Amino acid sequence: MHKPELPTSPTFWRSSVRGPWFTSVLGVVLLGGITVLFVTGLVSYAAYNPNLAPVNDMTSDKGLLGFYLFSWPTTPSWLYRLTQGVHVTLGIALIPVLLAKLWSVVPKLFTLPPARSLTHALERISLLLLVGGALFEFTTGVLNVQLDYLFPGSFYPLHFYGAWVFFAAFVAHAVLRVPAAIRNLRHLRDENTTEEGELVSPDPTPPTVSRRGALGFVGGGSLVLLATTAGRSFDAPLRETAVLAPHGGSEPGSGPGGFQINKTAAAVGIDMRETSEEAWRLVVEGRGRTVRLSRDELLKLPLRSAALPIACVEGWSTSDQWWRGVPLRDLARLVGYEEGAAPDVLVESLQRHGAFRHAALRYNQVRDPRSLLALFVNGEDLTPDHGYPARIIVPAAPGVLNTKWVARMTFGDL
């Protein structure tokens, strides 16, 4: 009887598919894909206007990692719909590539001795951080898309810090391995002569699929995930193809309010008695002034219409809806701010449960004439789940900043 082999033995790993060329192809795909994910992730971070802390940015002690270069623009109105749709859809589509890459290099995790040189030691450390960071980021990202918050703490700071750890390890590993990957891709026919020969089993099992066939299988898996996810960022009928993602089926309900929502009025504790015409008043504050307005009084102000989408951090979005309401800059004028001089604004909601019970908007968002305190959508009153009696709608802003069930607005520098 033979003593069972351990994972540290080269002959333990016998797949004939593993090899430097196979690993390098997957690595090059991930190099481009993860770079796009990181950039679109930073863009998503910027869309929250994180300098409006601690209202919009819940990441404590972020230091230099929380650098912020510009105020998020309002044009084009579909900007966040595009960037976050790419971020989420690409992340899901890369899952088969990531898993195949991890499978292809798993023998290296058990290689002895642990470090043959300083460069090798740095590579091993970066590999461990890379694997752990990748699994953490992709897992928390998928759970967030599925609205399954199984992880401890808030998704926002966990994903933020995890992204920096993962990308730092990714950059270090890429710097160390890209030259070898390029050499491996050039040696298509003689893989065993490359520096990465440790990935080739000395005693491989008979092949059941070629390496190109395995790559085709991985690519096919990515295409399936792409096809069953991307529709959530489009309108019907493409939206109905997003069978693996929430908000991907038919539109909820029908009529003017028949478009996606994340939070219902009941889920966040809205008491319908508070939103009645008799009870509800909008409180507008700024420059030491306070104005209280009923919905009827708001309707007597000059109203404006704008066609704007809603896009959420989970990657889903709606087509343009027709909103009608009072421009935010006009509400700023009620408390003494001149035309074109509207400042930031803090918006507070009636909701009692859930995140973003209040949100802040930058002055450039307030001054955009399409930024509204909406009272109507698609020609009808807002429905309770869409924020009746009044909600915020701002072009290009993440959905959570478009506060529903607005109770108070405080204008001033935040």
Buried (B, 14 or more C-beta within 10 A) or exposed (E): EEEEEEEEBBEBBBBBBBBBBBBBBBBBBBBEBBBBBBEBBBBBBBBBBBBBBEBBBBBEEBEEEBEBEEBBBBEEBBBBBBBBBBBBBBBBBBBBBBBBBBBBBBBBEBBEEEBEEEEBEBBBBBBEBBBBBBBBBBBBBBBBBEEEEEBEEEBBBBBBBBBBBBBBBBBBBBEBBBEBBEBBBEBEEEBEEBEBEBBBBEEBEEEEEEBEEBBEEBBEBBEEBBBBBBBBBBBEEEBEBBEBBBBBBEBEEEEBBEBBBBBEBEEBEBEEEEBEEEEBBBBBBBEEEEBEBBBEEBEEBEBBBBEBBBBBBBBBBBBBBBBBBBBBBBBBBBBEBEEEEBBBBBBBBBBEEEEBBBBBBBBBBBBBEBBBBBBBBBEEBBBBBBBBBBBBBBBBBBBBBBBBBBBBBBBBEB
